[in-house]
Amino acid sequence: MLELLTGSSSQESVNAKLLIISSKMQVTAATAQAFNHAAAEKMHHEVMESWLYVASQITTNPPGQASGKSGFNSLIVEISRELGNIRQQIARRELEDVHDRLEVCVTRMSLLAAMIDGNHRMSDFLRLELVVLGLRPVARLFEQGREALLTSDLPTMLADLQLTGSQLVIDKIAVLRELAVALRNSVQSDQKRFATATLTGYLLLYQEFAALKRLLLAEKYFQS
């Protein structure tokens, strides 16, 4: 999504920097997933160096439509804090969920760029994407994750977005609603650990949400 927001103006220049940082985060995520500790550590160091420079720049002088926008500075703080936590995690050689945590950071960075650009459609969609990513079942956080899944209301959130598009988009939204309800029903019976049905249910939901995002991008929903 960040690629849609880069160009020649000052705000687009900042978004281009965010795109480069996001690309580096994706490389870090891939190396961590491959359990290449040295490469992940080196690349994450580059990510943090670049991010801290940009974060300082946009905090002091918010570009584009970010000035005074609610949640902009807190989002910068969230990204900084999470990247710091990931740095410590990589240093401890605990690479298991680094990929997933960096995926959340990439989405937050895309949201930051959308806020700078004033792209409300993209901002709203990315906020929902953060909710979906935040529902990912993590074994060591069972109680917290189960509660999040039980209290989530993705069907309503999807409806609130008022997405428009082709019949493919409409059908995909219907599938997502069904999967969200099935996932919540599944986790209700989970005790002490996530059952296979819940893990599979979330994976299906995640994949269908990613497919919806690709459809919206293909139909230029975020550019209208």
N, CA and C atoms as a LAMMPS dump frame, in Angstrom:
ITEM: TIMESTEP
0
ITEM: NUMBER OF ATOMS
672
ITEM: BOX BOUNDS ff ff ff
-5.0000000000000000e+02 5.0000000000000000e+02
-5.0000000000000000e+02 5.0000000000000000e+02
-5.0000000000000000e+02 5.0000000000000000e+02
ITEM: ATOMS id mol type element x y z
1 1 1 N 0.816 -1.212 0
2 1 2 C 0 0 0
3 1 3 C 0.855 1.27 0
4 2 1 N 1.985 1.205 0.702
5 2 2 C 2.858 2.369 0.759
6 2 3 C 3.278 2.844 -0.625
7 3 1 N 3.373 1.92 -1.563
8 3 2 C 3.802 2.283 -2.915
9 3 3 C 2.832 3.257 -3.578
10 4 1 N 1.575 3.245 -3.149
11 4 2 C 0.581 4.153 -3.719
12 4 3 C 0.781 5.583 -3.241
13 5 1 N 1.55 5.751 -2.155
14 5 2 C 1.628 7.052 -1.495
15 5 3 C 2.965 7.745 -1.685
16 6 1 N 3.823 7.227 -2.568
17 6 2 C 5.142 7.819 -2.77
18 6 3 C 5.17 8.647 -4.044
19 7 1 N 5.977 9.698 -4.027
20 7 2 C 6.06 10.567 -5.201
21 7 3 C 7.058 11.678 -4.987
22 8 1 N 6.753 12.893 -5.434
23 8 2 C 7.744 13.962 -5.437
24 8 3 C 7.543 15.031 -4.371
25 9 1 N 6.356 15.169 -3.784
26 9 2 C 6.141 16.204 -2.782
27 9 3 C 6.857 15.845 -1.491
28 10 1 N 6.918 16.804 -0.547
29 10 2 C 7.626 16.565 0.712
30 10 3 C 6.999 15.424 1.495
31 11 1 N 5.64 15.373 1.532
32 11 2 C 4.991 14.289 2.265
33 11 3 C 5.224 12.951 1.566
34 12 1 N 5.249 12.969 0.24
35 12 2 C 5.503 11.734 -0.498
36 12 3 C 6.948 11.288 -0.317
37 13 1 N 7.856 12.255 -0.103
38 13 2 C 9.256 11.927 0.165
39 13 3 C 9.384 11.18 1.486
40 14 1 N 8.639 11.628 2.494
41 14 2 C 8.632 10.935 3.785
42 14 3 C 8.067 9.534 3.613
43 15 1 N 6.986 9.422 2.864
44 15 2 C 6.375 8.109 2.645
45 15 3 C 7.301 7.178 1.878
46 16 1 N 8.135 7.747 0.995
47 16 2 C 9.12 6.93 0.283
48 16 3 C 10.14 6.359 1.264
49 17 1 N 10.519 7.164 2.254
50 17 2 C 11.446 6.68 3.287
51 17 3 C 10.79 5.574 4.112
52 18 1 N 9.511 5.753 4.419
53 18 2 C 8.783 4.724 5.167
54 18 3 C 8.694 3.433 4.364
55 19 1 N 8.55 3.559 3.053
56 19 2 C 8.503 2.376 2.19
57 19 3 C 9.823 1.615 2.243
58 20 1 N 10.934 2.333 2.223
59 20 2 C 12.255 1.694 2.3
60 20 3 C 12.417 0.969 3.631
61 21 1 N 12.003 1.636 4.715
62 21 2 C 12.102 1.011 6.039
63 21 3 C 11.225 -0.234 6.104
64 22 1 N 10.019 -0.141 5.569
65 22 2 C 9.112 -1.297 5.563
66 22 3 C 9.701 -2.458 4.772
67 23 1 N 10.342 -2.148 3.657
68 23 2 C 10.983 -3.194 2.845
69 23 3 C 12.086 -3.879 3.635
70 24 1 N 12.843 -3.095 4.394
71 24 2 C 13.907 -3.667 5.227
72 24 3 C 13.317 -4.532 6.341
73 25 1 N 12.178 -4.099 6.886
74 25 2 C 11.517 -4.899 7.916
75 25 3 C 11.066 -6.241 7.355
76 26 1 N 10.604 -6.235 6.117
77 26 2 C 10.176 -7.483 5.487
78 26 3 C 11.358 -8.425 5.268
79 27 1 N 12.523 -7.852 4.959
80 27 2 C 13.739 -8.668 4.834
81 27 3 C 14.118 -9.238 6.195
82 28 1 N 14.056 -8.405 7.226
83 28 2 C 14.335 -8.872 8.588
84 28 3 C 13.397 -10.009 8.969
85 29 1 N 12.121 -9.834 8.652
86 29 2 C 11.121 -10.858 8.975
87 29 3 C 11.445 -12.177 8.287
88 30 1 N 11.848 -12.094 7.028
89 30 2 C 12.166 -13.314 6.271
90 30 3 C 13.397 -14.011 6.838
91 31 1 N 14.417 -13.239 7.21
92 31 2 C 15.633 -13.852 7.768
93 31 3 C 15.363 -14.441 9.149
94 32 1 N 14.509 -13.78 9.921
95 32 2 C 14.154 -14.322 11.234
96 32 3 C 13.362 -15.607 11.086
97 33 1 N 12.463 -15.632 10.102
98 33 2 C 11.66 -16.831 9.857
99 33 3 C 12.545 -18.003 9.45
100 34 1 N 13.675 -17.684 8.795
101 34 2 C 14.635 -18.716 8.39
102 34 3 C 15.649 -18.998 9.502
103 35 1 N 15.441 -18.366 10.668
104 35 2 C 16.316 -18.526 11.838
105 35 3 C 17.769 -18.157 11.52
106 36 1 N 17.931 -17.133 10.682
107 36 2 C 19.255 -16.584 10.382
108 36 3 C 19.472 -15.406 11.326
109 37 1 N 19.991 -15.702 12.517
110 37 2 C 20.079 -14.703 13.574
111 37 3 C 20.959 -13.523 13.192
112 38 1 N 22.141 -13.795 12.658
113 38 2 C 23.089 -12.723 12.33
114 38 3 C 22.507 -11.751 11.306
115 39 1 N 21.884 -12.295 10.268
116 39 2 C 21.303 -11.445 9.22
117 39 3 C 20.124 -10.639 9.755
118 40 1 N 19.296 -11.278 10.581
119 40 2 C 18.141 -10.586 11.155
120 40 3 C 18.595 -9.449 12.065
121 41 1 N 19.612 -9.708 12.857
122 41 2 C 20.126 -8.691 13.782
123 41 3 C 20.707 -7.5 13.017
124 42 1 N 21.474 -7.789 11.982
125 42 2 C 22.095 -6.729 11.177
126 42 3 C 21.037 -5.871 10.481
127 43 1 N 20.072 -6.514 9.853
128 43 2 C 19.047 -5.774 9.126
129 43 3 C 18.152 -4.978 10.071
130 44 1 N 17.837 -5.56 11.235
131 44 2 C 16.981 -4.837 12.178
132 44 3 C 17.695 -3.605 12.725
133 45 1 N 19.012 -3.696 12.876
134 45 2 C 19.791 -2.528 13.298
135 45 3 C 19.64 -1.403 12.268
136 46 1 N 19.692 -1.75 10.993
137 46 2 C 19.503 -0.762 9.92
138 46 3 C 18.092 -0.173 9.969
139 47 1 N 17.119 -1.036 10.219
140 47 2 C 15.729 -0.585 10.321
141 47 3 C 15.587 0.463 11.418
142 48 1 N 16.139 0.16 12.595
143 48 2 C 15.985 1.058 13.737
144 48 3 C 16.709 2.377 13.51
145 49 1 N 17.885 2.323 12.909
146 49 2 C 18.62 3.556 12.603
147 49 3 C 17.796 4.462 11.689
148 50 1 N 17.282 3.881 10.623
149 50 2 C 16.493 4.649 9.653
150 50 3 C 15.201 5.163 10.279
151 51 1 N 14.532 4.294 11.04
152 51 2 C 13.256 4.667 11.631
153 51 3 C 13.417 5.8 12.641
154 52 1 N 14.414 5.718 13.514
155 52 2 C 14.582 6.742 14.54
156 52 3 C 14.837 8.11 13.916
157 53 1 N 15.547 8.13 12.799
158 53 2 C 15.783 9.396 12.089
159 53 3 C 14.469 9.958 11.536
160 54 1 N 13.703 9.105 10.861
161 54 2 C 12.431 9.548 10.275
162 54 3 C 11.424 9.909 11.368
163 55 1 N 11.381 9.108 12.439
164 55 2 C 10.441 9.369 13.532
165 55 3 C 10.698 10.735 14.156
166 56 1 N 11.975 11.063 14.355
167 56 2 C 12.334 12.371 14.907
168 56 3 C 11.903 13.491 13.962
169 57 1 N 12.105 13.262 12.686
170 57 2 C 11.772 14.26 11.66
171 57 3 C 10.268 14.539 11.614
172 58 1 N 9.456 13.488 11.595
173 58 2 C 8.01 13.684 11.431
174 58 3 C 7.315 14.046 12.742
175 59 1 N 7.979 13.782 13.879
176 59 2 C 7.427 14.221 15.162
177 59 3 C 7.611 15.727 15.306
178 60 1 N 8.781 16.214 14.916
179 60 2 C 9.083 17.645 15.001
180 60 3 C 8.28 18.452 13.989
181 61 1 N 8.223 17.951 12.764
182 61 2 C 7.497 18.638 11.69
183 61 3 C 6.568 17.654 10.978
184 62 1 N 5.365 17.429 11.514
185 62 2 C 4.438 16.48 10.877
186 62 3 C 4.155 16.884 9.43
187 63 1 N 4.408 15.996 8.484
188 63 2 C 4.226 16.337 7.067
189 63 3 C 2.783 16.161 6.605
190 64 1 N 2.491 16.73 5.439
191 64 2 C 1.192 16.506 4.813
192 64 3 C 0.031 16.868 5.716
193 65 1 N -0.926 15.944 5.829
194 65 2 C -2.133 16.18 6.617
195 65 3 C -2.036 15.596 8.024
196 66 1 N -0.806 15.276 8.46
197 66 2 C -0.625 14.637 9.764
198 66 3 C -0.66 15.623 10.923
199 67 1 N -0.396 16.885 10.648
200 67 2 C -0.318 17.883 11.713
201 67 3 C -1.622 17.962 12.508
202 68 1 N -1.498 17.725 13.816
203 68 2 C -2.655 17.8 14.694
204 68 3 C -3.618 16.641 14.588
205 69 1 N -3.277 15.651 13.777
206 69 2 C -4.188 14.515 13.578
207 69 3 C -4.159 13.591 14.79
208 70 1 N -5.32 13.262 15.308
209 70 2 C -5.436 12.396 16.481
210 70 3 C -4.826 11.023 16.21
211 71 1 N -3.983 10.588 17.119
212 71 2 C -3.393 9.257 17.022
213 71 3 C -2.088 9.193 16.257
214 72 1 N -1.688 10.295 15.617
215 72 2 C -0.47 10.264 14.794
216 72 3 C 0.775 10.062 15.656
217 73 1 N 0.945 10.907 16.677
218 73 2 C 2.135 10.787 17.522
219 73 3 C 2.148 9.485 18.314
220 74 1 N 0.984 9.056 18.783
221 74 2 C 0.931 7.805 19.551
222 74 3 C 1.297 6.612 18.678
223 75 1 N 0.966 6.683 17.385
224 75 2 C 1.326 5.61 16.457
225 75 3 C 2.839 5.558 16.273
226 76 1 N 3.483 6.718 16.205
227 76 2 C 4.947 6.772 16.113
228 76 3 C 5.569 6.115 17.34
229 77 1 N 5.02 6.424 18.513
230 77 2 C 5.526 5.848 19.766
231 77 3 C 5.341 4.331 19.776
232 78 1 N 4.179 3.861 19.316
233 78 2 C 3.909 2.416 19.266
234 78 3 C 4.92 1.697 18.384
235 79 1 N 5.204 2.264 17.218
236 79 2 C 6.165 1.643 16.301
237 79 3 C 7.546 1.61 16.937
238 80 1 N 7.963 2.726 17.539
239 80 2 C 9.285 2.8 18.168
240 80 3 C 9.414 1.779 19.292
241 81 1 N 8.38 1.692 20.121
242 81 2 C 8.415 0.759 21.247
243 81 3 C 8.483 -0.688 20.764
244 82 1 N 7.674 -1.016 19.758
245 82 2 C 7.649 -2.391 19.265
246 82 3 C 8.957 -2.769 18.582
247 83 1 N 9.532 -1.852 17.809
248 83 2 C 10.821 -2.144 17.174
249 83 3 C 11.903 -2.358 18.225
250 84 1 N 11.838 -1.599 19.325
251 84 2 C 12.785 -1.799 20.423
252 84 3 C 12.605 -3.154 21.08
253 85 1 N 11.351 -3.557 21.288
254 85 2 C 11.078 -4.874 21.874
255 85 3 C 11.562 -5.998 20.961
256 86 1 N 11.37 -5.813 19.656
257 86 2 C 11.824 -6.823 18.695
258 86 3 C 13.344 -6.91 18.689
259 87 1 N 14.011 -5.757 18.825
260 87 2 C 15.48 -5.758 18.894
261 87 3 C 15.96 -6.61 20.061
262 88 1 N 15.319 -6.445 21.217
263 88 2 C 15.684 -7.232 22.393
264 88 3 C 15.394 -8.714 22.172
265 89 1 N 14.288 -8.994 21.515
266 89 2 C 13.917 -10.383 21.243
267 89 3 C 14.936 -11.047 20.321
268 90 1 N 15.358 -10.331 19.283
269 90 2 C 16.368 -10.879 18.366
270 90 3 C 17.683 -11.097 19.104
271 91 1 N 18.042 -10.162 19.991
272 91 2 C 19.28 -10.292 20.768
273 91 3 C 19.251 -11.54 21.642
274 92 1 N 18.051 -11.918 22.102
275 92 2 C 17.908 -13.137 22.92
276 92 3 C 17.812 -14.389 22.054
277 93 1 N 17.891 -14.206 20.739
278 93 2 C 17.78 -15.304 19.768
279 93 3 C 16.423 -15.999 19.83
280 94 1 N 15.403 -15.252 20.187
281 94 2 C 14.037 -15.772 20.2
282 94 3 C 13.346 -15.295 18.92
283 95 1 N 13.515 -16.053 17.855
284 95 2 C 13.093 -15.593 16.533
285 95 3 C 11.713 -16.096 16.1
286 96 1 N 11.073 -16.91 16.948
287 96 2 C 9.862 -17.613 16.518
288 96 3 C 8.775 -16.701 15.952
289 97 1 N 8.434 -15.62 16.664
290 97 2 C 7.322 -14.791 16.189
291 97 3 C 7.772 -13.4 15.745
292 98 1 N 9.073 -13.244 15.473
293 98 2 C 9.576 -11.953 14.988
294 98 3 C 8.889 -11.566 13.681
295 99 1 N 8.699 -12.537 12.804
296 99 2 C 8.048 -12.275 11.514
297 99 3 C 6.663 -11.665 11.717
298 100 1 N 5.878 -12.262 12.609
299 100 2 C 4.512 -11.791 12.829
300 100 3 C 4.498 -10.395 13.449
301 101 1 N 5.417 -10.138 14.381
302 101 2 C 5.462 -8.833 15.039
303 101 3 C 5.893 -7.742 14.063
304 102 1 N 6.812 -8.08 13.174
305 102 2 C 7.243 -7.105 12.171
306 102 3 C 6.14 -6.835 11.15
307 103 1 N 5.326 -7.85 10.881
308 103 2 C 4.198 -7.649 9.964
309 103 3 C 3.254 -6.579 10.513
310 104 1 N 3.044 -6.605 11.822
311 104 2 C 2.212 -5.586 12.461
312 104 3 C 2.857 -4.209 12.322
313 105 1 N 4.185 -4.152 12.499
314 105 2 C 4.902 -2.877 12.362
315 105 3 C 4.786 -2.318 10.95
316 106 1 N 4.865 -3.194 9.964
317 106 2 C 4.733 -2.755 8.568
318 106 3 C 3.346 -2.149 8.339
319 107 1 N 2.324 -2.786 8.887
320 107 2 C 0.964 -2.261 8.738
321 107 3 C 0.815 -0.923 9.451
322 108 1 N 1.41 -0.805 10.634
323 108 2 C 1.361 0.477 11.353
324 108 3 C 2.06 1.575 10.556
325 109 1 N 3.165 1.22 9.919
326 109 2 C 3.896 2.202 9.127
327 109 3 C 3.078 2.617 7.901
328 110 1 N 2.365 1.67 7.315
329 110 2 C 1.476 1.996 6.197
330 110 3 C 0.356 2.921 6.657
331 111 1 N -0.158 2.672 7.865
332 111 2 C -1.198 3.537 8.425
333 111 3 C -0.655 4.945 8.644
334 112 1 N 0.571 5.025 9.124
335 112 2 C 1.216 6.322 9.324
336 112 3 C 1.267 7.096 8.004
337 113 1 N 1.681 6.404 6.949
338 113 2 C 1.774 7.033 5.625
339 113 3 C 0.403 7.464 5.116
340 114 1 N -0.614 6.636 5.359
341 114 2 C -1.975 6.974 4.921
342 114 3 C -2.496 8.208 5.651
343 115 1 N -2.142 8.334 6.935
344 115 2 C -2.546 9.513 7.707
345 115 3 C -1.852 10.764 7.174
346 116 1 N -0.578 10.634 6.825
347 116 2 C 0.17 11.756 6.248
348 116 3 C -0.47 12.186 4.934
349 117 1 N -0.879 11.206 4.153
350 117 2 C -1.471 11.47 2.837
351 117 3 C -2.921 11.941 2.928
352 118 1 N -3.556 11.694 4.072
353 118 2 C -4.971 12.035 4.21
354 118 3 C -5.883 11.066 3.49
355 119 1 N -5.412 9.828 3.301
356 119 2 C -6.193 8.81 2.601
357 119 3 C -7.063 8.063 3.619
358 120 1 N -8.296 8.529 3.776
359 120 2 C -9.168 7.98 4.824
360 120 3 C -9.585 6.542 4.538
361 121 1 N -9.815 6.217 3.286
362 121 2 C -10.192 4.836 2.95
363 121 3 C -9.09 3.868 3.365
364 122 1 N -7.861 4.235 3.042
365 122 2 C -6.738 3.368 3.379
366 122 3 C -6.523 3.313 4.889
367 123 1 N -6.641 4.451 5.553
368 123 2 C -6.463 4.491 7.008
369 123 3 C -7.46 3.576 7.706
370 124 1 N -8.725 3.672 7.311
371 124 2 C -9.768 2.853 7.943
372 124 3 C -9.516 1.367 7.707
373 125 1 N -9.119 1.019 6.485
374 125 2 C -8.871 -0.387 6.179
375 125 3 C -7.676 -0.908 6.969
376 126 1 N -6.626 -0.111 7.079
377 126 2 C -5.425 -0.547 7.796
378 126 3 C -5.687 -0.689 9.29
379 127 1 N -6.57 0.126 9.828
380 127 2 C -6.94 -0.043 11.243
381 127 3 C -7.628 -1.391 11.449
382 128 1 N -8.469 -1.776 10.498
383 128 2 C -9.102 -3.093 10.583
384 128 3 C -8.061 -4.194 10.408
385 129 1 N -7.1 -3.981 9.512
386 129 2 C -6.036 -4.97 9.325
387 129 3 C -5.259 -5.179 10.621
388 130 1 N -5.014 -4.11 11.368
389 130 2 C -4.319 -4.231 12.653
390 130 3 C -5.14 -5.052 13.643
391 131 1 N -6.457 -4.897 13.589
392 131 2 C -7.327 -5.711 14.449
393 131 3 C -7.19 -7.182 14.081
394 132 1 N -7.24 -7.487 12.788
395 132 2 C -7.119 -8.875 12.318
396 132 3 C -5.77 -9.462 12.736
397 133 1 N -4.7 -8.717 12.545
398 133 2 C -3.372 -9.205 12.928
399 133 3 C -3.267 -9.392 14.438
400 134 1 N -3.944 -8.534 15.185
401 134 2 C -3.909 -8.629 16.638
402 134 3 C -4.671 -9.819 17.19
403 135 1 N -5.49 -10.441 16.359
404 135 2 C -6.261 -11.613 16.795
405 135 3 C -5.512 -12.924 16.581
406 136 1 N -4.317 -12.851 15.996
407 136 2 C -3.554 -14.073 15.711
408 136 3 C -3.333 -14.866 17.003
409 137 1 N -3.744 -16.142 17.047
410 137 2 C -3.567 -16.953 18.26
411 137 3 C -2.088 -17.239 18.525
412 138 1 N -1.635 -16.879 19.721
413 138 2 C -0.249 -17.133 20.136
414 138 3 C -0.301 -18.036 21.359
415 139 1 N 0.366 -19.176 21.291
416 139 2 C 0.261 -20.193 22.342
417 139 3 C 0.593 -19.646 23.728
418 140 1 N 1.658 -18.843 23.834
419 140 2 C 2.088 -18.366 25.153
420 140 3 C 1.176 -17.265 25.707
421 141 1 N 0.263 -16.775 24.886
422 141 2 C -0.667 -15.732 25.327
423 141 3 C -2.103 -16.23 25.181
424 142 1 N -2.343 -17.46 25.631
425 142 2 C -3.639 -18.093 25.381
426 142 3 C -4.809 -17.299 25.954
427 143 1 N -4.77 -17.005 27.248
428 143 2 C -5.913 -16.342 27.886
429 143 3 C -6.203 -14.99 27.24
430 144 1 N -5.161 -14.218 27.014
431 144 2 C -5.311 -12.902 26.393
432 144 3 C -5.844 -13.024 24.965
433 145 1 N -5.302 -13.979 24.219
434 145 2 C -5.727 -14.173 22.835
435 145 3 C -7.147 -14.684 22.735
436 146 1 N -7.506 -15.603 23.626
437 146 2 C -8.87 -16.153 23.623
438 146 3 C -9.886 -15.047 23.909
439 147 1 N -9.571 -14.199 24.891
440 147 2 C -10.475 -13.105 25.237
441 147 3 C -10.641 -12.137 24.065
442 148 1 N -9.536 -11.861 23.374
443 148 2 C -9.598 -10.952 22.22
444 148 3 C -10.485 -11.521 21.116
445 149 1 N -10.36 -12.811 20.865
446 149 2 C -11.171 -13.455 19.828
447 149 3 C -12.648 -13.486 20.213
448 150 1 N -12.919 -13.714 21.496
449 150 2 C -14.307 -13.79 21.952
450 150 3 C -15.007 -12.434 21.906
451 151 1 N -14.257 -11.373 22.157
452 151 2 C -14.873 -10.044 22.225
453 151 3 C -14.803 -9.281 20.9
454 152 1 N -14.109 -9.842 19.927
455 152 2 C -13.995 -9.153 18.638
456 152 3 C -15.32 -9.217 17.878
457 153 1 N -15.541 -8.238 17.039
458 153 2 C -16.766 -8.206 16.224
459 153 3 C -16.397 -7.779 14.806
460 154 1 N -15.673 -8.64 14.12
461 154 2 C -15.217 -8.324 12.768
462 154 3 C -16.358 -8.094 11.775
463 155 1 N -17.464 -8.865 11.863
464 155 2 C -18.565 -8.606 10.917
465 155 3 C -19.072 -7.166 10.978
466 156 1 N -19.211 -6.635 12.198
467 156 2 C -19.66 -5.249 12.35
468 156 3 C -18.611 -4.272 11.841
469 157 1 N -17.343 -4.554 12.148
470 157 2 C -16.256 -3.684 11.681
471 157 3 C -16.197 -3.643 10.158
472 158 1 N -16.393 -4.793 9.534
473 158 2 C -16.412 -4.845 8.07
474 158 3 C -17.571 -4.024 7.514
475 159 1 N -18.725 -4.151 8.151
476 159 2 C -19.901 -3.401 7.698
477 159 3 C -19.674 -1.899 7.844
478 160 1 N -19.025 -1.509 8.947
479 160 2 C -18.772 -0.088 9.204
480 160 3 C -17.853 0.541 8.156
481 161 1 N -16.994 -0.272 7.54
482 161 2 C -16.1 0.25 6.505
483 161 3 C -16.857 0.67 5.246
484 162 1 N -18.026 0.071 5.036
485 162 2 C -18.853 0.367 3.852
486 162 3 C -18.038 0.229 2.56
487 163 1 N -17.356 -0.903 2.453
488 163 2 C -16.532 -1.161 1.273
489 163 3 C -17.399 -1.293 0.028
490 164 1 N -16.915 -0.748 -1.062
491 164 2 C -17.611 -0.869 -2.34
492 164 3 C -16.672 -1.492 -3.362
493 165 1 N -17.251 -2.113 -4.371
494 165 2 C -16.419 -2.724 -5.4
495 165 3 C -17.207 -3.724 -6.216
496 166 1 N -16.492 -4.613 -6.858
497 166 2 C -17.109 -5.616 -7.72
498 166 3 C -17.823 -6.686 -6.898
499 167 1 N -18.479 -7.59 -7.601
500 167 2 C -19.137 -8.71 -6.944
501 167 3 C -18.118 -9.573 -6.218
502 168 1 N -16.903 -9.632 -6.735
503 168 2 C -15.836 -10.389 -6.073
504 168 3 C -15.559 -9.836 -4.682
505 169 1 N -15.54 -8.52 -4.561
506 169 2 C -15.32 -7.88 -3.263
507 169 3 C -16.479 -8.186 -2.324
508 170 1 N -17.692 -8.053 -2.82
509 170 2 C -18.88 -8.322 -2.002
510 170 3 C -18.888 -9.767 -1.513
511 171 1 N -18.55 -10.69 -2.401
512 171 2 C -18.507 -12.111 -2.032
513 171 3 C -17.421 -12.371 -0.993
514 172 1 N -16.277 -11.712 -1.147
515 172 2 C -15.167 -11.914 -0.213
516 172 3 C -15.533 -11.411 1.176
517 173 1 N -16.244 -10.3 1.237
518 173 2 C -16.688 -9.764 2.523
519 173 3 C -17.641 -10.744 3.204
520 174 1 N -18.529 -11.351 2.429
521 174 2 C -19.473 -12.334 2.977
522 174 3 C -18.726 -13.536 3.551
523 175 1 N -17.701 -13.986 2.841
524 175 2 C -16.885 -15.113 3.316
525 175 3 C -16.189 -14.744 4.62
526 176 1 N -15.648 -13.538 4.686
527 176 2 C -14.952 -13.089 5.892
528 176 3 C -15.888 -13.033 7.092
529 177 1 N -17.105 -12.587 6.879
530 177 2 C -18.077 -12.548 7.976
531 177 3 C -18.345 -13.949 8.509
532 178 1 N -18.525 -14.895 7.605
533 178 2 C -18.785 -16.283 8.011
534 178 3 C -17.592 -16.86 8.772
535 179 1 N -16.391 -16.599 8.278
536 179 2 C -15.186 -17.122 8.924
537 179 3 C -14.983 -16.499 10.301
538 180 1 N -15.297 -15.211 10.44
539 180 2 C -15.145 -14.535 11.726
540 180 3 C -16.083 -15.133 12.771
541 181 1 N -17.316 -15.405 12.368
542 181 2 C -18.287 -16.021 13.283
543 181 3 C -17.844 -17.43 13.656
544 182 1 N -17.386 -18.199 12.675
545 182 2 C -16.929 -19.571 12.926
546 182 3 C -15.723 -19.581 13.855
547 183 1 N -14.82 -18.62 13.69
548 183 2 C -13.632 -18.545 14.541
549 183 3 C -14.014 -18.233 15.978
550 184 1 N -14.917 -17.308 16.16
551 184 2 C -15.352 -16.963 17.512
552 184 3 C -16.069 -18.142 18.163
553 185 1 N -16.862 -18.866 17.41
554 185 2 C -17.54 -20.052 17.946
555 185 3 C -16.537 -21.133 18.325
556 186 1 N -15.492 -21.278 17.515
557 186 2 C -14.481 -22.303 17.766
558 186 3 C -13.721 -22.042 19.056
559 187 1 N -13.31 -20.795 19.267
560 187 2 C -12.468 -20.488 20.425
561 187 3 C -13.246 -20.579 21.735
562 188 1 N -14.571 -20.526 21.665
563 188 2 C -15.385 -20.626 22.877
564 188 3 C -15.137 -21.925 23.631
565 189 1 N -14.861 -22.992 22.902
566 189 2 C -14.673 -24.298 23.542
567 189 3 C -13.21 -24.612 23.845
568 190 1 N -12.301 -23.705 23.501
569 190 2 C -10.877 -23.948 23.768
570 190 3 C -10.573 -23.785 25.252
571 191 1 N -9.837 -24.725 25.799
572 191 2 C -9.438 -24.687 27.201
573 191 3 C -7.933 -24.892 27.321
574 192 1 N -7.254 -23.916 27.889
575 192 2 C -5.813 -23.955 28.187
576 192 3 C -4.911 -23.83 26.959
577 193 1 N -5.415 -24.183 25.797
578 193 2 C -4.625 -24.011 24.569
579 193 3 C -5.58 -23.872 23.385
580 194 1 N -5.055 -23.286 22.303
581 194 2 C -5.862 -23.131 21.099
582 194 3 C -5.962 -24.463 20.362
583 195 1 N -7.186 -24.855 20.044
584 195 2 C -7.412 -26.098 19.313
585 195 3 C -6.998 -25.92 17.854
586 196 1 N -6.786 -27.041 17.183
587 196 2 C -6.414 -27.01 15.764
588 196 3 C -7.454 -26.265 14.937
589 197 1 N -8.729 -26.457 15.292
590 197 2 C -9.81 -25.788 14.55
591 197 3 C -9.693 -24.269 14.647
592 198 1 N -9.292 -23.772 15.811
593 198 2 C -9.132 -22.33 15.996
594 198 3 C -7.941 -21.806 15.206
595 199 1 N -6.827 -22.527 15.271
596 199 2 C -5.623 -22.116 14.537
597 199 3 C -5.879 -22.114 13.031
598 200 1 N -6.555 -23.167 12.565
599 200 2 C -6.887 -23.259 11.14
600 200 3 C -7.886 -22.175 10.745
601 201 1 N -8.849 -21.937 11.635
602 201 2 C -9.864 -20.913 11.371
603 201 3 C -9.255 -19.532 11.233
604 202 1 N -8.278 -19.227 12.099
605 202 2 C -7.63 -17.917 11.992
606 202 3 C -6.823 -17.819 10.701
607 203 1 N -6.114 -18.886 10.36
608 203 2 C -5.31 -18.873 9.135
609 203 3 C -6.186 -18.612 7.91
610 204 1 N -7.344 -19.26 7.869
611 204 2 C -8.28 -19.04 6.757
612 204 3 C -8.763 -17.591 6.72
613 205 1 N -9.085 -17.056 7.903
614 205 2 C -9.535 -15.669 7.995
615 205 3 C -8.445 -14.718 7.501
616 206 1 N -7.229 -14.958 7.953
617 206 2 C -6.086 -14.127 7.56
618 206 3 C -5.877 -14.169 6.048
619 207 1 N -5.95 -15.357 5.485
620 207 2 C -5.736 -15.507 4.04
621 207 3 C -6.832 -14.816 3.229
622 208 1 N -8.071 -14.936 3.68
623 208 2 C -9.181 -14.295 2.972
624 208 3 C -9.122 -12.773 3.108
625 209 1 N -8.667 -12.3 4.261
626 209 2 C -8.523 -10.853 4.439
627 209 3 C -7.434 -10.315 3.512
628 210 1 N -6.33 -11.062 3.401
629 210 2 C -5.258 -10.669 2.482
630 210 3 C -5.76 -10.667 1.04
631 211 1 N -6.623 -11.634 0.719
632 211 2 C -7.197 -11.701 -0.632
633 211 3 C -8.11 -10.502 -0.893
634 212 1 N -8.877 -10.104 0.122
635 212 2 C -9.729 -8.915 -0.006
636 212 3 C -8.875 -7.677 -0.266
637 213 1 N -7.787 -7.568 0.457
638 213 2 C -6.877 -6.43 0.277
639 213 3 C -6.328 -6.383 -1.145
640 214 1 N -5.954 -7.539 -1.665
641 214 2 C -5.439 -7.595 -3.042
642 214 3 C -6.514 -7.181 -4.051
643 215 1 N -7.748 -7.61 -3.808
644 215 2 C -8.857 -7.235 -4.694
645 215 3 C -9.072 -5.72 -4.7
646 216 1 N -9.075 -5.139 -3.509
647 216 2 C -9.296 -3.698 -3.396
648 216 3 C -8.173 -2.913 -4.069
649 217 1 N -6.954 -3.407 -3.927
650 217 2 C -5.822 -2.759 -4.595
651 217 3 C -5.961 -2.863 -6.111
652 218 1 N -6.348 -4.052 -6.58
653 218 2 C -6.503 -4.268 -8.026
654 218 3 C -7.605 -3.387 -8.607
655 219 1 N -8.648 -3.154 -7.809
656 219 2 C -9.764 -2.328 -8.272
657 219 3 C -9.56 -0.841 -7.973
658 220 1 N -8.351 -0.509 -7.464
659 220 2 C -7.974 0.891 -7.184
660 220 3 C -8.936 1.562 -6.198
661 221 1 N -9.435 0.778 -5.254
662 221 2 C -10.361 1.303 -4.252
663 221 3 C -9.735 2.428 -3.434
664 222 1 N -8.449 2.297 -3.123
665 222 2 C -7.79 3.277 -2.259
666 222 3 C -7.332 4.523 -3.013
667 223 1 N -7.525 4.525 -4.322
668 223 2 C -7.094 5.664 -5.135
669 223 3 C -8.262 6.516 -5.617
670 224 1 N -9.464 6.152 -5.186
671 224 2 C -10.646 6.902 -5.642
672 224 3 C -11.143 7.86 -4.565
